[in-house]
Amino acid sequence: MPNSKRLILAHFWLAFAGFGVALVLGAWQMFVRSPLHPWISDPEWYYRSLTAHGTVMAYAFPTLVAMGFGYAITEAALNQPLVGRRWAWAGWWILAVGAVTALVPVALGNASVLYTFYPPQIGSPFYYIGVVLVVVGSWFWVALMSVNLALWKRAHPSAPVPLAMFGMLGGAYLWAWTSVGAALELLLQIIPVALGLKSTIDAGLARVFFSWTLHAIVYFWLIPTYVAYYAIVPRAIGGRLYSDTMGRIAFVLFLVVAMPIGIHHTFEDPQVGAAFKFIHSAFTALVVVPTLITVFTICASVEIVGRLRGGRGPFGWIAALPWDNPIMLAIAFSFVMLGFGGAGGIINMSYQLNMPIHNTQWITGHFHLIFGGAIVIMYFAIAYDLWPHLTGRPLLDLGLMRLQLWLWFVGMIVTTFPWHWVGILGMPRRMAYFDFTDAALAPEAVSVTISVIGGLVLLASGLLFIAVLLRGHLAPVREVESYRFAEAVHPPVAVPAALNGYAVWIALMILLTLTNYGFPIAQLAARSDTSVPPVYVGAQR
Amino acid sequence: MSAPDPVHAAGEERAARVERRWAGLAVCLMVLLTGMAAYAGIHRATMPQARVETVDPQRLHIGGEFVESNLGSALEDDGSVTVRAIGQQYSFTPTCIIVPTATPITIRATSADVVHGILIQNTNINTMLAPGYVSVISARFDKPGDYLMPCQEFCSFGHEGMWGKVRVVAKEEFVANAARQRRQSCAQ
């Protein structure tokens, strides 16, 4: 399998190294603002840490996982060596240099603006330029995925594109387009001000630009997980995929409807009118559909395995599943967290119900459960599944892997459930300190303390994950069979062109972005009377 | 392909039926949720701000509705109350907002510098404050009491200290005070 093993390992290791550091920061943040710790004498350290945690976890880590996994799929699913490996290395280097460029000013305390930027607060220009480089590096990957598939299609006219490749490519196109929103915000608004070329900035417009990126980026994080659901899980647990077609439909739907919905992040903002808020709310409801399709198809695929292993009755097949297989554990945990996180997400997108929990700890709990839980636990599964094929050495610590997944699942539930609860009580997010001696905040102290314990369990699990992978490099070399993806019960013979390529769906995605974002952006961009001078981070006022 | 075997064909048909049902359920769920949101919005049970209003953020202190002397709670001719407030690093003005019970209240607020937010705990009053734009939100309180009002958006290093208060007093008390004070607040 993969010819580009070093390239793929470089992506995964950079991703997991960043993940490890950001995880330590996250656990520290949970502790330092809890009742277990006295007043943080300099709250700036908290926001510095939060900026680093968000920047790594949201931009660098998932992007690198998607890239590494994408290259592995390109070689394994298309069964051809990666074309343009030198360009892929160039992308990796640009990304790595960008990450360092962004994180040095953060570490120095010159860019504590959080990963969501929040103009008119303005930090060091190097922070934003570094983030742009991270994105530019990932665009190399998008282009390479596209080129490699085009070459394969030329050699295999009218053959069905393997589902794993089809899904990853959808993620790549989604990322290319959704990153444009933040790119516009950075290049047109923030960087000119950070460099002193412009003296005012419109915070309302910036928030709308960022919402363009902010929601679909979540689906970009999600795509590797969904590819793992469809293309790894059924094979890894000894079964077949229930429906190849439904997988294609799910990926196509994600590409189209993940994009024109970001304004649901600005429901409580004054710069967007009610009509566009409602339109985006309704479109967000559409995203439920590909997820429910996936839940059905994957549960059916897993049920096939349970029944093949002798499970009977409506629930007997569940007991018959191969629970000692880490991938089986991971998919089960992922689905439980997807269920809770998805239900919370439906509350967030529902126009009215969002009001009591907007910008409270509920939101932090929600996206940690969905991203850190349902998505990242499958990143672990992807690494476990792929590692032997990258190192040529088997992963022998099945028990440690199961323990690691259990700890991550339990840790994530213990962290995020109390987080949701204090959010309902109205606890705001992103605060370095809470005065739990205040009678109105005292009831939150117990919940916050419980979630600190969850955070420590997560930290232990994350470090264990890295240890398992490191030990994998030290195991004896052994012949590893070639890497395969799940086969469908009915393998696709001929696929309609619309489900074998993205041309029409990309056109639809761009069109819907224009209809759903064109007017709000044009209207805000035309204003000149709502801009404010920047507030530079660390400047004396 | 080989000739379909009858057992397999029956199973396949059943599988397709179940799949279709599930897809139908997913679509119905989506339509139901959107319909509920539309219904509640049309009936103004609760909904986000409807219109976009702007204010020159660099002249807030010079004139217009957000000058300092106009901030606080005002009793309108129709008996409703309008609260005007601004957020700036790292406090609200007024720091303590006073409102009467059993009265329709309109909160109008904006920011004088960066993005802030207003969240009144244990209510569903929650809005962003963005410089240049006026946030408008309707509210009504039934019982007297005190509420905490934290800034819910990161506004730089003093964010954790930006907590305001809302005090709900009996309507009679508020109206009596309104005769003496054009703009009320409970800030000390």
Interface residues (C-beta under 8 A of the other chain):
Chain A: P43 E44 Y46 Y47 S112 L114 Y118 P120 Q121 D202 A203 G204 R207 Y242 S243 M246 T266 F267 E268 D269 P270 Q271 V272 G273 A274 K277 F278 S281 A282 A285 L286 V288 V289 L292 I293 F296 A300 I346 S350 Y351 Q352 N354 M355 P356 I357 H358 N359 T360 L425 G426 P428 R429 R430 M431 A432 Y433 F434 D438 A440 L441 Q523 R527 D529 T530 S531 V532 P533 V535 V537 R541
Chain B: A15 E19 W22 A23 L25 A26 V27 L29 M30 L33 T34 M36 A37 A38 A40 G41 A45 T46 M47 P48 Q49 A50 R51 V52 E53 T54 D56 P57 Q58 Q89 T110 D113 V114 V115 G117 L119 I120 Q121 N122 T123 N124 I125 N126 T127 M128 L129 A130 P131 G132 Y133 V134 S135 V136 D146 L148 P150 C151 Q152 E153 F154 C155 S156 F157 G158 H159 E160 G161
